[in-house]
């Protein structure tokens, strides 16, 4: 399974692609950051991020996209920018029919480090170890994107198969139209 992990943000949007499956070693495919200028209008910044995400989707052809779930922060402006960037990413993936999974920061931290309260340094260290890298990806947004992809391979793959099976079962059990007798 190939997963594109995305740590959304308006200034820096982390992007990381990982190949692998549960029980097997994971491998790094690509890692980077999409950047937009803080002085540009929000619409232009979102266009820049969307264009970069589109390039990554075309170049790496993931099976799924894992995005960090936006959570409430004290800074409303930051939350709004993160939510807007997430929306752009989800639309780009949906256009291609790719499944999109949202993972909370604590879920991702727990998946890669064993603790939902791990700090950024611990997450980066574990990503480096899991992917057998020589050095931690920088900036932290890049490491976080890889952590999202790892989390999805380890947790989301099974969840996606369960959801697909439930959808299939529901479509096969659709009730037939009941014929009414006329009085």
N, C-alpha and C positions, 0 to 999 in steps of 0.2 A: 504494500500500500504506500502510495506517495501522498504526503500531506503538506500543504502550504499553511504554515502558521503565521498569523498576523497579529502584531501588537499595535493596535490602532492609535494614531495620534496625528494632529494637524502639522506639527513642526517636524517630528520624526515618527515614521510609521515603520516598525520593524517587520522584516520579511524573512522567513526561514523555511526551507524545504528539506524534508527528511524522508528517507525510504526505509521501510522495514515492516515488521509484523510482531505481534506478541510472541515472546519467547525466543526471538532471534535478535542478533545485534542490529542496531539501527545505524544508518549511515547518513552523513551530511551530503546534500545535493548542492545547496546554495544558501547563502545568507547575505543580507544587506539591509539597507534602510532607505526608504523613500523620504525625501526631504522637501518641505515647502517653505517659502520665505514668510516669516512672521508678519512682515509689512504688507503682504499682498492681501487682497480681499478674500474672504472665506471661500467664495465660489471658485476662485482661481486656485486656491490651495487644494480644494477638494478635487478639482480637475487634474491637477498635477499628481495627486496620490492615486486617483483612479487610473490615469494613464500608466503609471508605474506598475500598479497591480495587474492591469491588463497585459503588460509586457511579461510579467512573471507567470501569469496563467498560460500565456502562449508558449513561453520558453520551456516551462517545467512540467506542464500538463499534469497537475495533481489529480488524485482521485477524490480528494476532499479538501475543504478549507476549514481551518480552526481559528476562531477569532476570540480574543479576550472579551468576556462579557463586561459591559460597562457597569461600573458600580458607583454608588454615591460617594462623592468626594466633597470636601468643604468648598472647593473652588468651582462654582457653577460654570464659569467660562471653560475650564478644562474639561468638565464632564460633557458639555455641549460639543466641543470640538472632537472629543474622543467618540461620542455617539455619532456625529456626522461622518467621521472617517469610517467607523464601523459600517454604517449604512451603505456607503459607497462600495466598500469591499464586498458586502453581502449581495448587492445588486450585480456587481461584476461576476461573482461566482454563479448566481442564479441564472444570469444570461446564458451561461454555459451548461446549465443543468447540474452543476456540482452541488453535492450536499454541503451545507454549512453548519458547523457545530460551534456553539458558544460555551466557553469554559471560564469559570470564575478564577480570579487570581489565586485564591486559596486552593482550589482544586488542582491547578497547574503546579503550584508549589509542592503540594502533597504528592503528586504523581512523580515529580522528578527528584524531590529531596527527602520525602517521607514525612515532612512537616508542612502543614498549611500556613505556618507562620515564618517560614524561611525568608531570609532577607535576599536582596538582589545578588549579593556576592555569593551566597550559598547556591542560589539557583544557577548562576553562571558557572560556578565550579562543577556542579553536577551535570550540566549540559556538556561541558568540556569533557568530563569523564565518560558520560554515556555515549557520546559520539566519537570518543577517542581522538580528540583534537589536541594540538600542541599548545594552544592558548585559548583563553576564553574569548568568544566573539565580542566585539565592541562596536558600537556602544551597547548599553544594557538593553536597549530596545531590540537589538538583533538577537541577543541571548534569550530574551523573553519570547520572541517569535519562535525560536527553535524549541523552547520549553513547551509552548503551546502545541507545536507539531508533535513532539514526543508524547505529550499527554494524550493527544487525540489517537495516536497509533495505539498506545497502551490501553486507553479507556474507551475512546470513542468508536473504535472499529467494531467492538462487540455490541455497543449500544446501537450503532447504525444497522447492524444485521438484525437485531431484535426489532427495531422500528420497521425495517423493510418487511420482515416476516409478519408483523401485525398488520401492516398496510395490505399485504397480499391476502391475508386471511379475511380481512374486512371486505375486500372487493369480491372475494369468492363467496361470501355469505350474504350478499345483498338480498334483501327480501324481494320476493316476486310481487308483482302488482296483484292486488286482490280484486277479483271480479265481483261486481255488485249485481245482484239480481234486481230486475226492475219489478216494481209492484204491479 
